[in-house]
């Protein structure tokens, strides 16, 4: 969270010299690099495991179930980031915890796998590629707009509003998926989550690792 060097509330009466500004910028870059390096480890290792475990058993657990797991994990992650942007003295492990929670959900890889399977289950072969392409294009446009706008939001309002918006959107997506999205696999609709776990195949997961 880099302070504005023109903010007298943060600077007090001391005017930072160019050397001091450069030192602060260098330290911030080093800390950011370390932060993202370790967070990538906390995401990457669980993702490798959970992609095989959840992805292979997508038809046993259900498309909707995997989407809910991801959206719940991301809601928790952004809630932690929101709290950390408010309470700046919170330790770095809170950031890593959010990354780990995202990792055990399988992250975006498992989410989009279940989403593509969902589309495939409910569409005819003639319209399937169109709908998947439309989804990909919509995702690309949304990512472009968000990436373009985030810099301005951070510059003028800080990180809090950004993480607040992310938390709200993820929570709304979670509620929408739970109550308004049906499970496309009819044979799973009457089965509880624990019954679906019994249908999972550890053998397929091991084969996928191999």
NULOVO-884157 format. One record per residue: residue number from 1; residue in one letter; z, x, y of N, C-alpha, C in turn. Coordinates in nm, 4 decimals. Layout:
% NULOVO-884157
<r NUM,a,<Z,X,Y>,<Z,X,Y>,<Z,X,Y>>;
...
This chain:
% NULOVO-884157
<r 1,x,<0.0000,0.0858,-0.1180>,<0.0000,0.0000,0.0000>,<0.0000,0.0895,0.1231>>;
<r 2,x,<-0.1174,0.1205,0.1736>,<-0.1298,0.2165,0.2823>,<-0.1035,0.1487,0.4159>>;
<r 3,x,<-0.0058,0.1936,0.4954>,<0.0253,0.1302,0.6232>,<-0.0812,0.1606,0.7269>>;
<r 4,x,<-0.0893,0.0709,0.8235>,<-0.1799,0.0947,0.9349>,<-0.1162,0.1956,1.0290>>;
<r 5,x,<-0.1905,0.2983,1.0630>,<-0.1361,0.4032,1.1487>,<-0.1305,0.3602,1.2955>>;
<r 6,x,<-0.1802,0.2394,1.3217>,<-0.1748,0.1879,1.4578>,<-0.0673,0.0811,1.4728>>;
<r 7,x,<0.0151,0.0624,1.3692>,<0.1197,-0.0375,1.3723>,<0.2490,0.0256,1.4215>>;
<r 8,x,<0.2950,-0.0091,1.5431>,<0.4154,0.0544,1.5970>,<0.5410,0.0198,1.5197>>;
<r 9,x,<0.5408,-0.0957,1.4471>,<0.6576,-0.1320,1.3689>,<0.6767,-0.0363,1.2521>>;
<r 10,x,<0.5663,0.0178,1.1996>,<0.5740,0.1117,1.0883>,<0.5887,0.2550,1.1356>>;
<r 11,x,<0.5328,0.2842,1.2525>,<0.5323,0.4207,1.3012>,<0.6568,0.4551,1.3817>>;
<r 12,x,<0.7180,0.3540,1.4419>,<0.8251,0.3830,1.5347>,<0.7660,0.4439,1.6613>>;
<r 13,x,<0.8260,0.5481,1.7086>,<0.7771,0.6144,1.8299>,<0.6996,0.7410,1.7970>>;
<r 14,x,<0.6832,0.7684,1.6682>,<0.6177,0.8922,1.6273>,<0.4689,0.8688,1.6079>>;
<r 15,x,<0.3867,0.9455,1.6761>,<0.2425,0.9384,1.6600>,<0.1995,1.0389,1.5539>>;
<r 16,x,<0.1398,0.9875,1.4456>,<0.1004,1.0751,1.3363>,<-0.0145,1.1653,1.3782>>;
<r 17,x,<-0.0026,1.2899,1.3392>,<-0.1089,1.3861,1.3679>,<-0.2182,1.3734,1.2621>>;
<r 18,x,<-0.3383,1.4247,1.2880>,<-0.4445,1.4208,1.1868>,<-0.4039,1.4873,1.0563>>;
<r 19,x,<-0.3262,1.5972,1.0643>,<-0.2824,1.6627,0.9407>,<-0.1878,1.5742,0.8604>>;
<r 20,x,<-0.0976,1.5053,0.9303>,<-0.0047,1.4150,0.8618>,<-0.0785,1.2969,0.7989>>;
<r 21,x,<-0.1763,1.2442,0.8691>,<-0.2562,1.1347,0.8152>,<-0.3316,1.1781,0.6907>>;
<r 22,x,<-0.3868,1.2989,0.6946>,<-0.4606,1.3500,0.5799>,<-0.3679,1.3731,0.4615>>;
<r 23,x,<-0.2455,1.4222,0.4886>,<-0.1491,1.4444,0.3809>,<-0.1099,1.3115,0.3161>>;
<r 24,x,<-0.0844,1.2101,0.3981>,<-0.0479,1.0787,0.3450>,<-0.1623,1.0199,0.2640>>;
<r 25,x,<-0.2840,1.0360,0.3139>,<-0.4007,0.9835,0.2433>,<-0.4194,1.0534,0.1084>>;
<r 26,x,<-0.3975,1.1840,0.1059>,<-0.4116,1.2594,-0.0188>,<-0.3063,1.2180,-0.1204>>;
<r 27,x,<-0.1820,1.2025,-0.0738>,<-0.0754,1.1604,-0.1639>,<-0.1015,1.0199,-0.2185>>;
<r 28,x,<-0.1523,0.9325,-0.1335>,<-0.1818,0.7959,-0.1784>,<-0.2920,0.7954,-0.2833>>;
<r 29,x,<-0.3925,0.8785,-0.2637>,<-0.5017,0.8868,-0.3611>,<-0.4531,0.9405,-0.4948>>;
<r 30,x,<-0.3652,1.0423,-0.4903>,<-0.3123,1.0988,-0.6134>,<-0.2267,0.9972,-0.6888>>;
<r 31,x,<-0.1417,0.9258,-0.6163>,<-0.0563,0.8263,-0.6796>,<-0.1380,0.7113,-0.7363>>;
<r 32,x,<-0.2418,0.6712,-0.6635>,<-0.3284,0.5632,-0.7117>,<-0.4021,0.6049,-0.8381>>;
<r 33,x,<-0.4514,0.7288,-0.8412>,<-0.5209,0.7787,-0.9606>,<-0.4287,0.7794,-1.0814>>;
<r 34,x,<-0.3041,0.8253,-1.0627>,<-0.2076,0.8258,-1.1732>,<-0.1754,0.6844,-1.2192>>;
<r 35,x,<-0.1612,0.5956,-1.1225>,<-0.1265,0.4575,-1.1532>,<-0.2343,0.3921,-1.2388>>;
<r 36,x,<-0.3582,0.4093,-1.2010>,<-0.4665,0.3462,-1.2748>,<-0.4958,0.4172,-1.4065>>;
<r 37,x,<-0.4696,0.5452,-1.4134>,<-0.4878,0.6161,-1.5397>,<-0.3929,0.5622,-1.6460>>;
<r 38,x,<-0.2641,0.5518,-1.6114>,<-0.1664,0.5053,-1.7092>,<-0.1811,0.3561,-1.7365>>;
<r 39,x,<-0.2185,0.2789,-1.6347>,<-0.2401,0.1361,-1.6586>,<-0.3583,0.1138,-1.7515>>;
<r 40,x,<-0.4601,0.2010,-1.7415>,<-0.5747,0.1917,-1.8325>,<-0.5327,0.2179,-1.9762>>;
<r 41,x,<-0.4377,0.3102,-1.9951>,<-0.3855,0.3349,-2.1296>,<-0.3095,0.2136,-2.1820>>;
<r 42,x,<-0.2285,0.1537,-2.0953>,<-0.1495,0.0383,-2.1368>,<-0.2375,-0.0823,-2.1666>>;
<r 43,x,<-0.3537,-0.0912,-2.1034>,<-0.4481,-0.1982,-2.1347>,<-0.5337,-0.1596,-2.2550>>;
<r 44,x,<-0.5881,-0.0380,-2.2529>,<-0.6906,0.0014,-2.3490>,<-0.6446,0.0032,-2.4919>>;
<r 45,x,<-0.5281,0.0613,-2.5187>,<-0.4810,0.0720,-2.6569>,<-0.4541,-0.0663,-2.7179>>;
<r 46,x,<-0.3800,-0.1560,-2.6510>,<-0.3636,-0.2905,-2.7087>,<-0.4956,-0.3658,-2.7235>>;
<r 47,x,<-0.5890,-0.3452,-2.6294>,<-0.7174,-0.4150,-2.6371>,<-0.7925,-0.3774,-2.7639>>;
<r 48,x,<-0.7910,-0.2489,-2.7990>,<-0.8592,-0.2044,-2.9206>,<-0.8030,-0.2771,-3.0432>>;
<r 49,x,<-0.6714,-0.2911,-3.0480>,<-0.6077,-0.3575,-3.1617>,<-0.6321,-0.5082,-3.1603>>;
<r 50,x,<-0.6098,-0.5705,-3.0423>,<-0.6148,-0.7157,-3.0347>,<-0.7570,-0.7700,-3.0368>>;
<r 51,x,<-0.8547,-0.6902,-2.9926>,<-0.9933,-0.7355,-3.0004>,<-1.0332,-0.7578,-3.1458>>;
<r 52,x,<-0.9918,-0.6663,-3.2306>,<-1.0208,-0.6821,-3.3736>,<-0.9378,-0.7943,-3.4355>>;
<r 53,x,<-0.8113,-0.8004,-3.4001>,<-0.7234,-0.8998,-3.4606>,<-0.7589,-1.0413,-3.4158>>;
<r 54,x,<-0.7754,-1.0608,-3.2851>,<-0.8050,-1.1945,-3.2335>,<-0.9532,-1.2293,-3.2478>>;
<r 55,x,<-1.0386,-1.1335,-3.2142>,<-1.1818,-1.1619,-3.2169>,<-1.2325,-1.1983,-3.3545>>;
<r 56,x,<-1.1903,-1.1234,-3.4552>,<-1.2348,-1.1505,-3.5922>,<-1.1874,-1.2879,-3.6390>>;
<r 57,x,<-1.0698,-1.3286,-3.5938>,<-1.0111,-1.4555,-3.6367>,<-1.0305,-1.5668,-3.5346>>;
<r 58,x,<-1.1343,-1.5549,-3.4542>,<-1.1614,-1.6561,-3.3523>,<-1.1836,-1.7936,-3.4131>>;
<r 59,x,<-1.2499,-1.7987,-3.5270>,<-1.2783,-1.9274,-3.5919>,<-1.1553,-1.9849,-3.6614>>;
<r 60,x,<-1.0562,-1.9001,-3.6888>,<-0.9330,-1.9486,-3.7506>,<-0.8341,-1.9961,-3.6450>>;
<r 61,x,<-0.8220,-1.9210,-3.5366>,<-0.7281,-1.9570,-3.4301>,<-0.7850,-2.0638,-3.3373>>;
<r 62,x,<-0.9165,-2.0618,-3.3201>,<-0.9797,-2.1584,-3.2313>,<-1.0239,-2.0951,-3.1014>>;
<r 63,x,<-1.1360,-2.1430,-3.0499>,<-1.1886,-2.0901,-2.9233>,<-1.0918,-2.1169,-2.8089>>;
<r 64,x,<-1.0423,-2.2379,-2.8044>,<-0.9518,-2.2779,-2.6966>,<-0.8237,-2.1946,-2.6978>>;
<r 65,x,<-0.7725,-2.1665,-2.8166>,<-0.6486,-2.0895,-2.8285>,<-0.6628,-1.9518,-2.7663>>;
<r 66,x,<-0.7744,-1.8841,-2.7939>,<-0.7948,-1.7499,-2.7392>,<-0.8104,-1.7539,-2.5874>>;
<r 67,x,<-0.8750,-1.8581,-2.5363>,<-0.8883,-1.8712,-2.3912>,<-0.7516,-1.8934,-2.3262>>;
<r 68,x,<-0.6686,-1.9734,-2.3906>,<-0.5348,-2.0002,-2.3368>,<-0.4499,-1.8731,-2.3374>>;
<r 69,x,<-0.4588,-1.7957,-2.4445>,<-0.3818,-1.6708,-2.4530>,<-0.4181,-1.5780,-2.3373>>;
<r 70,x,<-0.5477,-1.5635,-2.3110>,<-0.5929,-1.4760,-2.2021>,<-0.5476,-1.5285,-2.0663>>;
<r 71,x,<-0.5673,-1.6569,-2.0400>,<-0.5321,-1.7140,-1.9093>,<-0.3817,-1.7098,-1.8850>>;
<r 72,x,<-0.3033,-1.7301,-1.9899>,<-0.1575,-1.7198,-1.9767>,<-0.1180,-1.5770,-1.9448>>;
<r 73,x,<-0.1769,-1.4801,-2.0150>,<-0.1461,-1.3391,-1.9907>,<-0.1832,-1.2993,-1.8478>>;
<r 74,x,<-0.2985,-1.3442,-1.7998>,<-0.3418,-1.3078,-1.6654>,<-0.2577,-1.3760,-1.5586>>;
<r 75,x,<-0.2105,-1.4972,-1.5865>,<-0.1202,-1.5646,-1.4922>,<0.0094,-1.4857,-1.4781>>;
<r 76,x,<0.0627,-1.4380,-1.5908>,<0.1855,-1.3571,-1.5872>,<0.1597,-1.2247,-1.5163>>;
<r 77,x,<0.0463,-1.1618,-1.5461>,<0.0145,-1.0327,-1.4844>,<0.0062,-1.0449,-1.3338>>;
<r 78,x,<-0.0689,-1.1426,-1.2841>,<-0.0840,-1.1570,-1.1396>,<0.0459,-1.2022,-1.0737>>;
<r 79,x,<0.1297,-1.2735,-1.1465>,<0.2623,-1.3088,-1.0930>,<0.3463,-1.1836,-1.0714>>;
<r 80,x,<0.3378,-1.0889,-1.1668>,<0.4102,-0.9624,-1.1523>,<0.3556,-0.8813,-1.0347>>;
<r 81,x,<0.2229,-0.8777,-1.0208>,<0.1625,-0.8042,-0.9092>,<0.1981,-0.8691,-0.7760>>;
<r 82,x,<0.2031,-1.0018,-0.7738>,<0.2435,-1.0731,-0.6522>,<0.3857,-1.0362,-0.6134>>;
<r 83,x,<0.4759,-1.0383,-0.7114>,<0.6153,-1.0027,-0.6839>,<0.6267,-0.8576,-0.6386>>;
<r 84,x,<0.5477,-0.7697,-0.7000>,<0.5537,-0.6279,-0.6634>,<0.4976,-0.6032,-0.5244>>;
<r 85,x,<0.4008,-0.6852,-0.4806>,<0.3480,-0.6698,-0.3455>,<0.4459,-0.7194,-0.2398>>;
<r 86,x,<0.5403,-0.8040,-0.2808>,<0.6432,-0.8535,-0.1888>,<0.7627,-0.7589,-0.1872>>;
<r 87,x,<0.8059,-0.7192,-0.3071>,<0.9205,-0.6285,-0.3199>,<0.8664,-0.4887,-0.3477>>;
<r 88,x,<0.8424,-0.4128,-0.2440>,<0.7746,-0.2844,-0.2553>,<0.8586,-0.1770,-0.3245>>;
<r 89,x,<0.9883,-0.2020,-0.3395>,<1.0737,-0.1028,-0.4042>,<1.0788,-0.1215,-0.5555>>;
<r 90,x,<1.0045,-0.2198,-0.6083>,<1.0017,-0.2376,-0.7534>,<0.9354,-0.1166,-0.8184>>;
<r 91,x,<0.9800,-0.0770,-0.9370>,<0.9265,0.0444,-1.0013>,<0.7845,0.0250,-1.0539>>;
<r 92,x,<0.7194,0.1374,-1.0851>,<0.5813,0.1336,-1.1322>,<0.5675,0.0668,-1.2687>>;
<r 93,x,<0.6753,0.0657,-1.3488>,<0.6625,0.0110,-1.4827>,<0.6309,-0.1386,-1.4806>>;
<r 94,x,<0.6594,-0.2062,-1.3684>,<0.6223,-0.3477,-1.3562>,<0.4700,-0.3614,-1.3587>>;
<r 95,x,<0.4024,-0.2693,-1.2899>,<0.2559,-0.2660,-1.2899>,<0.2026,-0.2398,-1.4302>>;
<r 96,x,<0.2656,-0.1468,-1.5005>,<0.2241,-0.1140,-1.6367>,<0.2524,-0.2298,-1.7325>>;
<r 97,x,<0.3607,-0.3021,-1.7086>,<0.3929,-0.4180,-1.7921>,<0.2839,-0.5239,-1.7809>>;
<r 98,x,<0.2370,-0.5475,-1.6576>,<0.1278,-0.6421,-1.6386>,<0.0022,-0.5988,-1.7113>>;
<r 99,x,<-0.0259,-0.4684,-1.7066>,<-0.1430,-0.4160,-1.7776>,<-0.1283,-0.4336,-1.9281>>;
<r 100,x,<-0.0096,-0.4096,-1.9808>,<0.0142,-0.4234,-2.1243>,<-0.0003,-0.5689,-2.1682>>;
<r 101,x,<0.0503,-0.6610,-2.0870>,<0.0398,-0.8038,-2.1195>,<-0.1063,-0.8459,-2.1248>>;
<r 102,x,<-0.1862,-0.7967,-2.0300>,<-0.3293,-0.8251,-2.0353>,<-0.3917,-0.7661,-2.1614>>;
<r 103,x,<-0.3478,-0.6467,-2.1986>,<-0.4038,-0.5800,-2.3159>,<-0.3798,-0.6559,-2.4443>>;
<r 104,x,<-0.2577,-0.7092,-2.4622>,<-0.2270,-0.7786,-2.5872>,<-0.2965,-0.9137,-2.5967>>;
<r 105,x,<-0.3535,-0.9609,-2.4873>,<-0.4322,-1.0844,-2.4916>,<-0.5753,-1.0577,-2.5353>>;
<r 106,x,<-0.6122,-0.9298,-2.5453>,<-0.7490,-0.8940,-2.5766>,<-0.8350,-0.8760,-2.4541>>;
<r 107,x,<-0.7783,-0.9051,-2.3371>,<-0.8461,-0.8903,-2.2084>,<-0.9755,-0.9722,-2.2038>>;
<r 108,x,<-1.0648,-0.9351,-2.1113>,<-1.1848,-1.0134,-2.0900>,<-1.2796,-1.0141,-2.2078>>;
<r 109,x,<-1.2756,-0.9108,-2.2912>,<-1.3650,-0.9048,-2.4057>,<-1.3433,-1.0210,-2.5012>>;
<r 110,x,<-1.2167,-1.0471,-2.5364>,<-1.1847,-1.1576,-2.6261>,<-1.2089,-1.2914,-2.5576>>;
<r 111,x,<-1.1784,-1.2974,-2.4285>,<-1.1980,-1.4225,-2.3544>,<-1.3454,-1.4635,-2.3545>>;
<r 112,x,<-1.4329,-1.3698,-2.3215>,<-1.5753,-1.4030,-2.3165>,<-1.6331,-1.4236,-2.4560>>;
<r 113,x,<-1.5779,-1.3567,-2.5559>,<-1.6192,-1.3833,-2.6930>,<-1.5920,-1.5291,-2.7290>>;
<r 114,x,<-1.4710,-1.5760,-2.6998>,<-1.4370,-1.7146,-2.7306>,<-1.5188,-1.8113,-2.6457>>;
<r 115,x,<-1.5475,-1.7714,-2.5211>,<-1.6258,-1.8571,-2.4331>,<-1.7695,-1.8707,-2.4816>>;
<r 116,x,<-1.8291,-1.7594,-2.5245>,<-1.9657,-1.7650,-2.5768>,<-1.9701,-1.8455,-2.7073>>;
<r 117,x,<-1.8692,-1.8271,-2.7918>,<-1.8631,-1.9061,-2.9146>,<-1.8479,-2.0545,-2.8829>>;
<r 118,x,<-1.7704,-2.0845,-2.7802>,<-1.7511,-2.2231,-2.7370>,<-1.8846,-2.2847,-2.6963>>;
<r 119,x,<-1.9611,-2.2105,-2.6156>,<-2.0922,-2.2593,-2.5728>,<-2.1845,-2.2769,-2.6929>>;
<r 120,x,<-2.1810,-2.1808,-2.7846>,<-2.2673,-2.1884,-2.9029>,<-2.2330,-2.3093,-2.9892>>;
<r 121,x,<-2.1037,-2.3440,-2.9962>,<-2.0619,-2.4567,-3.0799>,<-2.1099,-2.5911,-3.0245>>;
<r 122,x,<-2.1221,-2.6000,-2.8939>,<-2.1470,-2.7297,-2.8305>,<-2.2875,-2.7458,-2.7748>>;
<r 123,x,<-2.3741,-2.6499,-2.7954>,<-2.5090,-2.6583,-2.7402>,<-2.6130,-2.6436,-2.8504>>;
<r 124,x,<-2.7304,-2.6929,-2.8211>,<-2.8422,-2.6774,-2.9135>,<-2.9035,-2.5393,-2.8946>>;
<r 125,x,<-2.9729,-2.4870,-2.9942>,<-3.0347,-2.3543,-2.9801>,<-3.1293,-2.3446,-2.8607>>;
<r 126,x,<-3.1945,-2.4549,-2.8243>,<-3.2911,-2.4502,-2.7144>,<-3.2260,-2.4331,-2.5781>>;
<r 127,x,<-3.1018,-2.4800,-2.5622>,<-3.0341,-2.4707,-2.4322>,<-2.9250,-2.3643,-2.4276>>;
<r 128,x,<-2.8970,-2.3036,-2.5427>,<-2.7840,-2.2104,-2.5520>,<-2.8034,-2.0874,-2.4648>>;
<r 129,x,<-2.9195,-2.0254,-2.4743>,<-2.9436,-1.9029,-2.3966>,<-2.9417,-1.9315,-2.2473>>;
<r 130,x,<-2.9923,-2.0492,-2.2078>,<-2.9905,-2.0865,-2.0662>,<-2.8475,-2.0968,-2.0153>>;
<r 131,x,<-2.7616,-2.1617,-2.0904>,<-2.6228,-2.1827,-2.0463>,<-2.5449,-2.0516,-2.0421>>;
<r 132,x,<-2.5668,-1.9653,-2.1396>,<-2.4987,-1.8355,-2.1396>,<-2.5483,-1.7499,-2.0239>>;
<r 133,x,<-2.6797,-1.7533,-1.9994>,<-2.7348,-1.6786,-1.8860>,<-2.6813,-1.7318,-1.7542>>;
<r 134,x,<-2.6711,-1.8624,-1.7422>,<-2.6164,-1.9232,-1.6215>,<-2.4714,-1.8802,-1.5997>>;
<r 135,x,<-2.3948,-1.8766,-1.7083>,<-2.2554,-1.8324,-1.6994>,<-2.2472,-1.6872,-1.6526>>;
<r 136,x,<-2.3302,-1.6010,-1.7087>,<-2.3297,-1.4598,-1.6699>,<-2.3690,-1.4422,-1.5236>>;
<r 137,x,<-2.4706,-1.5156,-1.4796>,<-2.5133,-1.5058,-1.3398>,<-2.4047,-1.5561,-1.2455>>;
<r 138,x,<-2.3392,-1.6656,-1.2845>,<-2.2319,-1.7196,-1.2023>,<-2.1170,-1.6202,-1.1914>>;
<r 139,x,<-2.0851,-1.5549,-1.3018>,<-1.9792,-1.4536,-1.3023>,<-2.0166,-1.3349,-1.2137>>;
<r 140,x,<-2.1431,-1.2932,-1.2178>,<-2.1878,-1.1800,-1.1359>,<-2.1821,-1.2133,-0.9879>>;
<r 141,x,<-2.2262,-1.3340,-0.9515>,<-2.2229,-1.3750,-0.8102>,<-2.0792,-1.3855,-0.7607>>;
<r 142,x,<-1.9914,-1.4438,-0.8435>,<-1.8510,-1.4565,-0.8046>,<-1.7861,-1.3193,-0.7881>>;
<r 143,x,<-1.8150,-1.2276,-0.8791>,<-1.7589,-1.0925,-0.8700>,<-1.8076,-1.0213,-0.7448>>;
<r 144,x,<-1.9358,-1.0400,-0.7114>,<-1.9913,-0.9784,-0.5913>,<-1.9235,-1.0313,-0.4658>>;
<r 145,x,<-1.9067,-1.1618,-0.4579>,<-1.8450,-1.2228,-0.3397>,<-1.6991,-1.1807,-0.3256>>;
<r 146,x,<-1.6270,-1.1804,-0.4389>,<-1.4854,-1.1420,-0.4343>,<-1.4698,-0.9952,-0.3960>>;
<r 147,x,<-1.5534,-0.9093,-0.4556>,<-1.5474,-0.7669,-0.4234>,<-1.5766,-0.7426,-0.2760>>;
<r 148,x,<-1.6724,-0.8151,-0.2224>,<-1.7089,-0.8008,-0.0813>,<-1.5968,-0.8494,0.0105>>;
<r 149,x,<-1.5316,-0.9595,-0.0288>,<-1.4310,-1.0183,0.0591>,<-1.2928,-0.9579,0.0477>>;
<r 150,x,<-1.2608,-0.8981,-0.0689>,<-1.1250,-0.8473,-0.0907>,<-1.0868,-0.7390,0.0097>>;
<r 151,x,<-1.1814,-0.6534,0.0416>,<-1.1511,-0.5451,0.1352>,<-1.1046,-0.5968,0.2695>>;
<r 152,x,<-1.1684,-0.7018,0.3174>,<-1.1302,-0.7592,0.4462>,<-0.9952,-0.8296,0.4384>>;
<r 153,x,<-0.9713,-0.8983,0.3253>,<-0.8414,-0.9644,0.3085>,<-0.7290,-0.8625,0.3077>>;
<r 154,x,<-0.7476,-0.7528,0.2340>,<-0.6451,-0.6481,0.2270>,<-0.6246,-0.5832,0.3628>>;
<r 155,x,<-0.7336,-0.5599,0.4355>,<-0.7254,-0.4919,0.5644>,<-0.6449,-0.5722,0.6651>>;
<r 156,x,<-0.6675,-0.7027,0.6704>,<-0.6057,-0.7850,0.7743>,<-0.4800,-0.8581,0.7292>>;
<r 157,x,<-0.4658,-0.8826,0.5980>,<-0.3526,-0.9629,0.5516>,<-0.2679,-0.8937,0.4452>>;
<r 158,x,<-0.3136,-0.7787,0.3945>,<-0.2388,-0.7114,0.2906>,<-0.2721,-0.7648,0.1523>>;
<r 159,x,<-0.1939,-0.7227,0.0543>,<-0.2222,-0.7565,-0.0850>,<-0.1580,-0.8875,-0.1304>>;
<r 160,x,<-0.0579,-0.9346,-0.0584>,<0.0194,-1.0494,-0.1052>,<-0.0662,-1.1745,-0.1204>>;
<r 161,x,<-0.1457,-1.2064,-0.0191>,<-0.2286,-1.3264,-0.0259>,<-0.3341,-1.3148,-0.1366>>;
<r 162,x,<-0.3811,-1.1941,-0.1591>,<-0.4813,-1.1720,-0.2637>,<-0.4230,-1.2021,-0.4010>>;
<r 163,x,<-0.3037,-1.1489,-0.4280>,<-0.2409,-1.1725,-0.5577>,<-0.1902,-1.3158,-0.5704>>;
<r 164,x,<-0.1501,-1.3762,-0.4587>,<-0.1082,-1.5165,-0.4605>,<-0.2251,-1.6060,-0.5001>>;
<r 165,x,<-0.3415,-1.5803,-0.4401>,<-0.4609,-1.6574,-0.4733>,<-0.4994,-1.6381,-0.6190>>;
<r 166,x,<-0.4936,-1.5146,-0.6670>,<-0.5279,-1.4859,-0.8065>,<-0.4337,-1.5580,-0.9018>>;
<r 167,x,<-0.3048,-1.5575,-0.8703>,<-0.2065,-1.6246,-0.9550>,<-0.2318,-1.7743,-0.9611>>;
<r 168,x,<-0.2578,-1.8341,-0.8456>,<-0.2824,-1.9782,-0.8396>,<-0.4077,-2.0154,-0.9181>>;
<r 169,x,<-0.5156,-1.9390,-0.8999>,<-0.6406,-1.9694,-0.9690>,<-0.6263,-1.9554,-1.1202>>;
<r 170,x,<-0.5564,-1.8501,-1.1645>,<-0.5360,-1.8327,-1.3079>,<-0.4498,-1.9449,-1.3655>>;
<r 171,x,<-0.3481,-1.9856,-1.2914>,<-0.2613,-2.0938,-1.3388>,<-0.3379,-2.2254,-1.3474>>;
<r 172,x,<-0.4217,-2.2533,-1.2464>,<-0.5017,-2.3758,-1.2491>,<-0.6007,-2.3734,-1.3650>>;
<r 173,x,<-0.6609,-2.2565,-1.3895>,<-0.7531,-2.2440,-1.5029>,<-0.6800,-2.2651,-1.6348>>;
<r 174,x,<-0.5560,-2.2159,-1.6431>,<-0.4743,-2.2341,-1.7633>,<-0.4450,-2.3816,-1.7871>>;
<r 175,x,<-0.4015,-2.4518,-1.6830>,<-0.3705,-2.5946,-1.6952>,<-0.4953,-2.6741,-1.7312>>;
<r 176,x,<-0.6067,-2.6401,-1.6666>,<-0.7331,-2.7084,-1.6945>,<-0.7736,-2.6906,-1.8407>>;
<r 177,x,<-0.7609,-2.5683,-1.8911>,<-0.8004,-2.5403,-2.0294>,<-0.7094,-2.6112,-2.1291>>;
<r 178,x,<-0.5805,-2.6133,-2.1005>,<-0.4852,-2.6759,-2.1928>,<-0.5098,-2.8263,-2.2054>>;
<r 179,x,<-0.5291,-2.8928,-2.0931>,<-0.5310,-3.0390,-2.0938>,<-0.6710,-3.1011,-2.0915>>;
<r 180,x,<-0.7719,-3.0290,-2.0466>,<-0.9026,-3.0906,-2.0286>,<-1.0135,-3.0299,-2.1150>>;
<r 181,x,<-0.9864,-2.9165,-2.1781>,<-1.0868,-2.8528,-2.2627>,<-1.0564,-2.8834,-2.4092>>;
<r 182,x,<-1.1443,-2.9523,-2.4794>,<-1.1201,-2.9803,-2.6216>,<-1.1554,-2.8603,-2.7091>>;
<r 183,x,<-1.0924,-2.8524,-2.8222>,<-1.1279,-2.7500,-2.9205>,<-1.2582,-2.7914,-2.9890>>;
<r 184,x,<-1.3629,-2.7081,-2.9831>,<-1.4911,-2.7492,-3.0414>,<-1.4915,-2.7539,-3.1942>>;
<r 185,x,<-1.4029,-2.6762,-3.2572>,<-1.3954,-2.6771,-3.4032>,<-1.3074,-2.7939,-3.4474>>;
<r 186,x,<-1.3725,-2.9016,-3.4915>,<-1.3015,-3.0258,-3.5206>,<-1.1955,-3.0065,-3.6291>>;
<r 187,x,<-1.2236,-2.9204,-3.7264>,<-1.1301,-2.9015,-3.8375>,<-0.9983,-2.8370,-3.7946>>;
<r 188,x,<-0.9939,-2.7805,-3.6729>,<-0.8716,-2.7155,-3.6248>,<-0.7889,-2.8046,-3.5324>>;
<r 189,x,<-0.8436,-2.9154,-3.4908>,<-0.7761,-2.9966,-3.3887>,<-0.6430,-3.0522,-3.4352>>;
<r 190,x,<-0.6292,-3.0812,-3.5622>,<-0.5044,-3.1385,-3.6143>,<-0.4092,-3.0324,-3.6695>>;
<r 191,x,<-0.4469,-2.9062,-3.6573>,<-0.3632,-2.7986,-3.7102>,<-0.2792,-2.7370,-3.5993>>;
<r 192,x,<-0.1544,-2.7065,-3.6313>,<-0.0667,-2.6403,-3.5356>,<-0.1047,-2.4935,-3.5233>>;
<r 193,x,<-0.0468,-2.4276,-3.4233>,<-0.0767,-2.2862,-3.4032>,<-0.0337,-2.2037,-3.5239>>;
<r 194,x,<0.0790,-2.2391,-3.5838>,<0.1284,-2.1641,-3.6997>,<0.0407,-2.1881,-3.8223>>;
<r 195,x,<-0.0133,-2.3082,-3.8349>,<-0.1064,-2.3342,-3.9443>,<-0.2338,-2.2522,-3.9275>>;
<r 196,x,<-0.2758,-2.2340,-3.8033>,<-0.3961,-2.1553,-3.7767>,<-0.3727,-2.0078,-3.8063>>;
<r 197,x,<-0.2510,-1.9610,-3.7782>,<-0.2189,-1.8220,-3.8094>,<-0.2323,-1.7957,-3.9592>>;
<r 198,x,<-0.1942,-1.8939,-4.0410>,<-0.2039,-1.8791,-4.1857>,<-0.3488,-1.8661,-4.2318>>;
<r 199,x,<-0.4413,-1.9171,-4.1506>,<-0.5829,-1.9096,-4.1853>,<-0.6450,-1.7749,-4.1499>>;
<r 200,x,<-0.5735,-1.6944,-4.0717>,<-0.6274,-1.5654,-4.0274>,<-0.6374,-1.4690,-4.1451>>;
<r 201,x,<-0.7361,-1.3824,-4.1342>,<-0.7609,-1.2866,-4.2417>,<-0.7355,-1.1446,-4.1916>>;
<r 202,x,<-0.6315,-1.0829,-4.2452>,<-0.6036,-0.9436,-4.2111>,<-0.7087,-0.8514,-4.2715>>;
<r 203,x,<-0.7652,-0.8940,-4.3846>,<-0.8679,-0.8140,-4.4508>,<-0.9903,-0.7978,-4.3611>>;
<r 204,x,<-1.0320,-0.9049,-4.2945>,<-1.1459,-0.8975,-4.2037>,<-1.1168,-0.8048,-4.0863>>;
<r 205,x,<-0.9926,-0.8078,-4.0378>,<-0.9541,-0.7193,-3.9270>,<-0.9645,-0.5737,-3.9686>>;
<r 206,x,<-0.9141,-0.5417,-4.0884>,<-0.9203,-0.4050,-4.1383>,<-1.0652,-0.3606,-4.1570>>;
<r 207,x,<-1.1483,-0.4505,-4.2097>,<-1.2896,-0.4191,-4.2280>,<-1.3581,-0.3930,-4.0941>>;
<r 208,x,<-1.3172,-0.4682,-3.9921>,<-1.3765,-0.4501,-3.8596>,<-1.3373,-0.3142,-3.8024>>;
<r 209,x,<-1.2130,-0.2721,-3.8271>,<-1.1705,-0.1386,-3.7834>,<-1.2524,-0.0303,-3.8535>>;
<r 210,x,<-1.2741,-0.0500,-3.9816>,<-1.3517,0.0490,-4.0563>,<-1.4939,0.0590,-4.0040>>;
